[in-house]
Every structure is written in structure tokens, then in C-alpha cells.
Amino acid sequence: MINKRLLIKHLLAHNDENSFYDKKLKIDFSSTEGKAKFLKHVCALSNSNPKNNAFIVIGVEDENNKIIGVDFFDDSKIQNLINAYLNNPPNVQYENIAFPHLPSHKVVGLVTVTANSKKTTLIKNIWKYQSNTIFFRDGSISMPKPIHFTNKNDNSLIVAAIEKHAQNNIEHTLNGVFNFMNTKNSFNPKYKVFKEYFVVCWSGKEKIVNKKTFYSRVDIELINEQVRLFFSALDDVSIRFNENSFTIIEYVNLGIQDRFKHYPLTKTIIQFNNNASYTINTELLFKTPKFNSKSLTRIYTKNNILINKLKQNTPLTKDDFIYLKKVPGSYLICYLNNFKDAKSILLDIKPLFKKQDKETYLIYKETIRVLRKIKYS
């Protein structure tokens, strides 16, 4: 089994970006341009590496290889994006890799691209890239090439050597367990061994709601691979497990005024197999909550007035600051109840919330994360 943290270190140590790996400070999946650039690199890496895996490392400064991390990204539908825009799509896996020196909410993103035997091309236009375009890696750059272009690179031996040196061992696993238990000691850390091989560690702040146990500030990691499976600073999570699987159900607390309720958001099942392999399946459980349109109209108007205050740098009252924390969630509810402009407003106000205190901005980011996950429903 490959220790993904070691793999990233070996990739970063292997000179600079090349035909089998790329590094990025961040990737913007919220914009068409960001998606297009990501698809370009995936297409190029797939075509340039038909016999081996290729990689994109996210959260690294280009000039000096400094690891600064990115926010946890848990979009299980990323393969859908690949399949929608690429012909002969590679298998693409996005993983969140924990590094001890990073803040708890930061990880390094690792994208693994596994090609098939055929050339990958764009199916349809996106941003400035035209359909039927084919990309290859020209050194460290993803470049469009003629459709008949033949790849002459063979990185299979180099990548195989890097992956071999990144294999996990007992020392790495034990160090990972102890590090997790020590750094999460304020949140009741636990661990369990599955199939005498896999070690899962998790932590969270426990609370009882209507006789049900939930956890907040949840962190779940597969220690063998140093992969963070789940992280949420605000949403509530239920956890259950048996000898073969580990199940996470994430809930989101939504409502208006004083009418709040826990709504199931996603269910993730990690199934451990006897052949030292595992699978992760995520199911969207969310059902849109319905609210009175008159009440939502009042809230929508109140939100817009407050946002205009922020845009005009009008001083906020104490009550305004308190209500500001409710704005992202109430915009989300409005959007789900057919206030179509609410989504664009919610996305546009990011710079305004980024200027607020840490808790208010965290609430905003968590709301965007929920929006990203439920938009597939």
C-alpha cells in the first residue's frame, strides 16, 4: 500500500514538474476557467502516460516547493466532470493528504490520473478550449497537439520506482497513529484496525441531540495511506462501524428564524476487503427543505440589505454582526426554494465574508461546501 504523504514528498523531490506530474497552488472548480484548466492537465497527463499513473499535487508553491496546503475537498463527483468533457476518460482520484505541520483544516490535494489505452480528447467546448482538442505534456507544460501526434515518452520505470519508495511500513503506520492521537487529544480520538491491516483514526466533539449521538469538528483518516477521508469543522456527523466497514453520515443544520433541523446530507461507506483493498462509496441523501415563500422573501430582502451595507462600507450594528452568520445558510435555503439569484449572490459575496472574523468566514465556506455537494441532486 502506498503512503500518499511519502509519494508527494518523492514527487516534489523529483526535480521539477515534468511529463508525469504537475503541481498547483490551488485549483478552482467553481469557475468554468478553473474546470477547463484542470481538464486540460488531466487530458495531457493521461495521453503522456499510457503505461503508468500520473499526478497533480495541489497546495504547493511553484517557486520553492513550499507546502502550504488547501482546504479539504470532498467532491465525490469529480469523475463525472471528467466523463462529461473527455473522450476515452482516464480514471481520476482526488485525495486529501494530511501533513503534520499544516493547520487542521488544511491538506495537500493529490490527483491520481490512470490512463486507458486510447487517446483522450475533449468532447465539447469549455472556456477557450475547443472540442476534439488533444493535449500532451511538453516537459512541464500541457500543450495542444495534432490529433495524429504520437507520445514517445515512457515514464513507467521512473513512476514505478517512485511508488515503490513510497510504500507504507509498520513504522510509518505507528507514527501516524501516535501523531493523530496526540494532536486530536481534545476531541476524544479513537482508532480501529480492519482486516488486521487497515488502521482508521477518527476524532470529534460528541454531543447528544434528541437521544442521538453526533460529532462535530470531525477528522477521519486512513493512516496506512495518510489520506484524510473526512473533515468538517461545523456539520454534525454520525459514525458507525463493524468488522468490515466504516460508515459516516453527514448532517447539515438548516433553517430560518428559530426553525432549524438536522438534514441528512451524505452517507459514505468505506468497505474493507480481505485482499488488502478497500472501496469508498458516497450516496447523496439530501432532500430539499421547504419553507413558506413569504417568510423567505422577507429573509431574502433582509440579506440583500445587509450585503449592500457591506458593499458600501456602511458601519454594521451589533445585531447586524450577529445576523451576518445566518446569511450564507439562509441564501442557500432561498436558492433551494427557487430563489434563482440567491446562488449567484452567495458565490459573489465571498470577498465580503473573507474580510469578516474567522468564524463568520468559516460558516460561509461550509455553506459553499454543502452547496457544491447538493447541486448534483
C-alpha positions in Angstrom: 0.0 0.0 0.0 1.3 3.4 -0.9 1.8 6.1 1.8 0.4 9.1 -0.1 2.3 11.6 2.0 5.6 9.9 1.1 4.5 9.8 -2.5 4.0 13.5 -2.5 7.4 14.1 -0.9 9.1 11.9 -3.6 7.3 13.7 -6.4 8.3 17.1 -5.1 11.9 15.9 -4.7 12.0 14.6 -8.3 13.4 17.7 -9.9 10.5 19.9 -11.2 7.2 19.4 -12.9 7.5 17.1 -15.9 5.5 14.8 -18.2 4.2 12.6 -15.3 3.4 15.2 -12.6 2.2 18.7 -12.2 1.9 20.9 -9.1 -0.5 23.7 -8.4 -1.0 26.3 -5.7 -4.8 25.7 -6.0 -7.5 24.6 -8.4 -10.7 26.5 -8.8 -13.6 24.1 -9.5 -16.2 26.8 -9.0 -15.4 28.6 -12.3 -15.5 27.5 -16.0 -12.0 28.6 -16.5 -10.8 26.6 -13.5 -12.6 23.5 -14.6 -11.2 23.9 -18.1 -7.6 24.2 -17.0 -8.0 21.2 -14.7 -9.4 19.1 -17.6 -6.5 20.3 -19.9 -3.9 19.0 -17.4 -5.8 15.7 -16.8 -6.1 15.2 -20.6 -2.4 15.9 -21.1 -1.2 13.7 -18.3 -3.4 10.8 -19.4 -2.1 11.0 -23.0 1.5 11.4 -21.9 1.4 8.4 -19.5 -0.4 5.5 -21.1 1.5 2.9 -19.0 1.7 4.4 -15.6 -0.1 6.7 -13.1 0.4 10.5 -13.4 -0.2 13.0 -10.6 -1.2 16.6 -9.8 -0.1 17.9 -6.4 -2.2 20.8 -5.1 -1.3 23.2 -2.3 2.4 23.7 -3.2 4.1 27.0 -4.1 5.8 26.6 -7.5 9.0 28.6 -6.9 10.3 26.8 -3.8 8.1 23.7 -3.4 6.8 25.0 -0.1 3.8 23.0 1.1 1.1 25.5 2.2 -2.0 23.3 1.7 -5.5 23.8 0.5 -9.0 23.4 2.1 -10.3 19.9 2.4 -12.1 19.0 -0.8 -14.7 16.2 -0.7 -16.4 16.2 -4.1 -17.1 12.6 -4.9 -18.5 13.6 -8.4 -15.2 14.7 -9.9 -15.1 11.7 -12.2 -18.5 12.9 -13.5 -16.8 16.1 -14.7 -14.0 14.1 -16.4 -16.5 11.8 -18.1 -18.7 14.7 -19.3 -15.9 16.5 -21.1 -13.3 13.9 -22.1 -13.5 11.2 -24.7 -11.7 8.0 -23.5 -11.6 9.5 -20.0 -8.9 8.3 -17.6 -9.8 7.2 -14.0 -9.2 10.2 -11.8 -9.0 10.1 -8.0 -8.8 13.2 -5.7 -7.4 12.5 -2.2 -6.8 14.8 0.8 -3.4 14.1 2.3 -2.7 15.2 5.9 0.7 16.8 6.7 1.6 17.3 10.4 2.9 20.9 10.0 -0.3 22.2 8.3 -3.3 23.6 10.3 -6.0 21.0 10.9 -8.3 22.4 8.2 -5.6 22.3 5.5 -4.4 19.3 3.5 -2.4 18.7 0.3 -4.6 17.6 -2.7 -3.4 14.6 -4.6 -4.9 13.9 -8.0 -4.0 10.5 -9.5 -4.6 10.0 -13.2 -4.8 6.5 -14.5 -5.0 6.4 -18.3 -6.6 3.9 -20.6 -5.1 2.6 -23.8 -6.7 5.2 -26.1 -6.0 8.9 -26.7 -8.0 11.3 -24.5 -9.6 14.3 -26.2 -12.2 17.0 -25.3 -15.7 16.0 -26.2 -17.1 19.5 -26.2 -16.1 23.2 -25.9 -15.2 24.5 -22.5 -13.8 28.0 -21.9 -11.4 28.7 -24.7 -10.7 25.1 -25.5 -12.4 23.6 -28.5 -13.9 20.1 -28.8 -11.7 17.4 -30.2 -8.6 19.1 -28.9 -5.9 16.7 -27.7 -3.3 17.7 -25.1 0.1 16.3 -24.2 2.8 17.2 -21.7 5.6 19.1 -23.3 8.0 18.9 -20.4 6.2 20.7 -17.6 3.6 22.3 -19.9 0.3 20.9 -21.1 0.1 21.7 -24.8 -2.4 21.1 -27.6 -1.1 18.8 -30.3 -2.3 17.5 -33.6 -4.7 14.5 -33.4 -2.1 12.2 -35.0 0.6 13.2 -32.5 2.4 10.1 -31.0 3.7 10.1 -27.5 7.3 8.9 -27.3 7.8 9.3 -23.6 7.8 6.2 -21.3 7.7 7.1 -17.7 6.7 3.7 -16.4 10.0 2.8 -14.8 10.5 6.2 -13.2 7.0 6.2 -11.7 7.2 2.6 -10.6 10.4 3.4 -8.7 8.8 6.5 -7.0 5.8 4.4 -6.0 8.0 1.6 -4.7 9.9 4.0 -2.4 6.6 5.4 -1.1 5.4 2.0 0.2 4.0 2.1 3.7 5.5 0.1 6.6 4.8 -0.5 10.2 6.9 2.4 11.4 5.0 4.9 9.2 1.7 3.5 10.4 2.6 3.6 14.1 4.0 7.1 13.8 0.8 8.2 12.1 -1.5 6.7 14.8 0.5 8.3 17.6 0.6 11.6 15.8 -3.2 11.6 15.3 -3.9 10.6 18.9 -1.6 13.3 20.3 -2.8 16.1 18.1 -6.5 15.3 18.5 -6.5 14.6 22.2 -9.0 17.4 22.9 -11.6 15.6 20.7 -11.7 12.1 22.0 -9.6 10.4 19.4 -10.1 6.7 18.6 -8.7 4.1 16.2 -9.8 0.7 14.9 -7.9 -1.9 12.8 -9.9 -3.5 10.0 -8.9 -6.9 8.4 -5.7 -6.9 10.5 -4.3 -4.4 8.1 -6.1 -1.1 7.7 -6.0 1.5 10.5 -8.7 4.2 10.7 -8.4 7.0 13.2 -11.1 9.4 14.0 -11.9 12.2 16.4 -14.8 14.6 17.1 -16.6 16.6 19.7 -19.5 14.5 20.9 -23.0 15.8 21.6 -26.4 14.3 22.1 -29.4 15.7 20.1 -32.8 14.1 20.6 -31.1 11.0 22.1 -28.9 10.6 19.1 -25.1 10.9 19.2 -23.5 13.3 16.8 -19.9 14.6 16.4 -18.7 18.0 15.2 -15.2 19.0 14.3 -14.8 15.6 12.8 -11.5 14.3 11.4 -11.2 10.8 9.9 -8.0 9.4 8.5 -6.9 6.2 6.9 -3.4 6.0 8.5 -1.9 3.4 6.2 -2.1 5.8 3.2 -2.1 9.1 5.2 -5.4 10.0 3.5 -7.9 12.3 5.3 -11.2 10.6 4.5 -13.4 13.3 6.1 -13.1 16.7 7.7 -15.8 19.1 8.8 -15.5 22.0 11.2 -19.2 22.6 11.7 -21.6 20.0 10.3 -22.7 17.1 12.6 -21.7 13.6 11.8 -22.9 10.1 12.9 -20.4 7.3 12.9 -20.9 3.5 13.0 -18.7 0.6 12.1 -18.5 -3.2 12.2 -15.6 -5.6 11.4 -15.8 -4.9 7.7 -16.9 -1.3 7.1 -16.9 2.2 8.5 -19.9 4.4 7.8 -20.2 8.2 8.0 -23.5 10.0 7.7 -23.1 13.8 7.5 -25.9 16.1 8.6 -26.4 19.8 7.9 -28.2 22.0 10.3 -30.5 24.3 8.2 -33.4 26.5 8.9 -34.8 30.1 9.2 -35.6 32.2 12.2 -35.8 29.6 15.0 -36.9 26.6 12.9 -33.7 24.6 12.5 -33.4 20.9 11.8 -30.7 18.3 11.1 -31.0 17.1 7.4 -29.0 14.1 6.2 -26.6 15.2 3.6 -24.4 12.3 2.5 -23.6 8.7 3.5 -20.1 7.4 3.0 -19.3 3.7 3.4 -15.7 2.5 3.5 -15.7 -1.2 2.8 -12.5 -3.1 3.7 -11.8 -6.3 1.8 -9.8 -9.4 2.6 -7.3 -8.9 -0.3 -5.8 -5.7 1.3 -8.0 -3.4 -0.7 -10.9 -1.1 0.1 -13.7 0.8 -1.7 -15.4 4.1 -0.8 -18.9 4.7 -1.9 -20.8 8.0 -1.3 -24.5 8.5 -1.5 -26.3 11.8 -1.5 -29.2 11.7 1.0 -30.3 15.3 0.9 -33.9 16.3 0.4 -34.7 20.0 0.0 -36.4 21.5 3.0 -39.5 23.6 2.0 -40.3 26.9 3.7 -43.1 29.5 3.4 -42.4 31.7 0.4 -43.4 34.9 2.3 -41.0 34.2 5.1 -38.2 33.5 2.7 -38.9 36.7 0.8 -38.6 38.8 4.0 -35.3 37.0 4.8 -34.0 37.3 1.2 -34.7 41.1 1.3 -33.1 41.4 4.7 -30.0 39.6 3.5 -29.7 41.8 0.5 -29.9 45.0 2.6 -27.2 43.7 4.9 -25.0 42.7 1.9 -25.4 46.2 0.4 -24.2 47.7 3.7 -21.1 45.6 3.4 -20.5 46.7 -0.2 -20.9 50.3 0.7 -18.7 50.0 3.8 -21.7 51.2 6.0 -20.9 50.5 9.7 -22.8 47.5 11.0 -24.7 47.4 14.2 -24.2 44.7 16.9 -27.3 42.9 15.6 -26.1 43.1 12.1 -22.9 41.2 13.0 -24.9 38.5 14.8 -27.3 38.1 11.8 -24.4 38.0 9.4 -23.6 34.5 10.4 -27.1 33.4 9.3 -26.8 35.0 5.8 -24.9 32.2 4.0 -27.3 29.4 5.2 -30.4 31.5 4.5 -29.2 32.3 1.0 -28.7 28.5 0.5 -32.3 27.8 1.6 -33.6 30.5 -0.6 -31.8 29.1 -3.6 -33.2 25.6 -2.8 -36.7 27.1 -2.7 -36.5 28.6 -6.2 -34.9 32.0 -5.5 -32.7 31.6 -8.5 -30.5 34.6 -8.0 -29.6 33.5 -4.4 -26.9 31.1 -5.7 -25.0 33.8 -7.7 -25.3 36.2 -4.8 -23.9 33.6 -2.4 -20.9 32.9 -4.7 -20.3 36.6 -5.3 -20.1 37.7 -1.6 -17.1 35.5 -0.8 -14.7 38.6 -0.8 -17.0 40.3 1.7 -17.1 37.4 4.1 -13.4 36.8 3.8 -12.9 40.2 5.4 -15.0 39.2 8.4 -13.9 37.3 11.5 -12.7 33.7 11.3 -15.9 32.1 12.5 -18.1 34.0 10.1 -15.9 33.2 7.1 -15.8 29.5 8.2 -19.6 29.4 8.2 -19.6 30.8 4.7 -17.0 28.2 3.4 -19.0 25.4 5.0 -22.2 26.6 3.3 -20.4 26.7 -0.1 -19.2 23.1 0.5 -22.8 22.0 1.2 -23.9 23.8 -2.0 -21.3 22.1 -4.0 -22.4 18.6 -2.8 -26.1 19.0 -3.1 -26.1 20.7 -6.6 -26.0 17.2 -8.1 -29.4 16.3 -6.6 
